[in-house]
Amino acid sequence: MDPVVIPRPRIFEGSGESVTSFIEANCAEVQAAIVSSGAVLLRRYSIDGTGELDQIVRAVASQPLAYSEGSSPRTHLGNNVYTSTDYPADQEIFLHNENSYQLTWPMRLFFHCVNPAQSQGATPLADTREILSRIDPQVIDEFRVRGWTVVRNFHDHFGLSWKEVFGTDDRDRVASYCANNKISCSWEDGILQTRAIRKAIHNHPVTGEEVWFNHATVFHVESLPPDTRNNLLEIFDEDKLPTNTYFGDGAVIPTDVIRHLRACYQDSKHRFDYWRGDVLIIDNMLTSHGREPFTGNRKIAVAMAQPASD
């Protein structure tokens, strides 16, 4: 199958007027562009800091969503607006679709560039339809039949704690949340382990197109930086890693399959450099996003909206 032509982010360029006013006056066009292009970039508009991002979210979608069942550290800036992932600047964040490991996920993502990086620091994008078109048909068939599993082990001092992820220190409430969200959970020596079996391929609710929408690649141990991967495997057995992925039946996903999937993401990737004040709006099911390493005082505010599920 030939790769589809990727719609690049459509750019709406202003001349200093209010970004919220522009969106409210042109909401239908902006909404249509998000679906047709997978992402839109609003540039050279006036925005009153991170506080206005809440208004932009409401103008385009609905009220911002809380970052629940999260997988990365963020700082809450108020009104369910957060910093982008608070990882060290020298670390890349591989392409992924926000919360695609959950039973419910946001359809819209919003990024506001408060301060651009001195170098790099882009939010690269990849069309999930193109990613799917590049994957070996035999690999697609295997994931279509078997699905994928995410396994999380909540060790002290490794990543987010289970109390942060589930917003409670009550084990019974965690068990209730997991039961309601098709997650199995168990405790061993005070360590919580969760398992969730999810689909790898979904249909977009508006276009009906099949999309490659999952965390099977980014959460797999092979996607960790080599030094980090080797250090963790010296400490933990593979099934006790903070995060790892498998086929839906629990079988190991071969390393060569993960490397193939990573290449499909990379070959589909496009990037742009942020300008101060930029607002990027993404259709989360049509567009994967990541983060380049960077230098300088990069600050990107993030919000999510419009919950969806199969």
Sequence and secondary structure as in RCSB ss.txt:
>XXXX:A:sequence
MDPVVIPRPRIFEGSGESVTSFIEANCAEVQAAIVSSGAVLLRRYSIDGTGELDQIVRAVASQPLAYSEGSSPRT
HLGNNVYTSTDYPADQEIFLHNENSYQLTWPMRLFFHCVNPAQSQGATPLADTREILSRIDPQVIDEFRVRGWTV
VRNFHDHFGLSWKEVFGTDDRDRVASYCANNKISCSWEDGILQTRAIRKAIHNHPVTGEEVWFNHATVFHVESLP
PDTRNNLLEIFDEDKLPTNTYFGDGAVIPTDVIRHLRACYQDSKHRFDYWRGDVLIIDNMLTSHGREPFTGNRKI
AVAMAQPASD
>XXXX:A:secstr
         EEEE SS BHHHHHHHTHHHHHHHHHHHSEEEEES B  TTHHHHHHHHHHSSS     S SS   
EEETTEEES    TT  EEEE TTTTSSSEEEEEEEEEEE  SEE    EEEHHHHHHHS HHHHHHHHHH EEE
EEEE TTSSS HHHHHT S HHHHHHHHHHTT EEEEETTEEEEEEEE SEEE TTT  EEE  STTTTSGGGS 
HHHHHHHHHHS GGGSSEEEEETTS    HHHHHHHHHHHHHTEE     TT EEEEETTTEEEEE  EES  EE
EEEEEEEE  
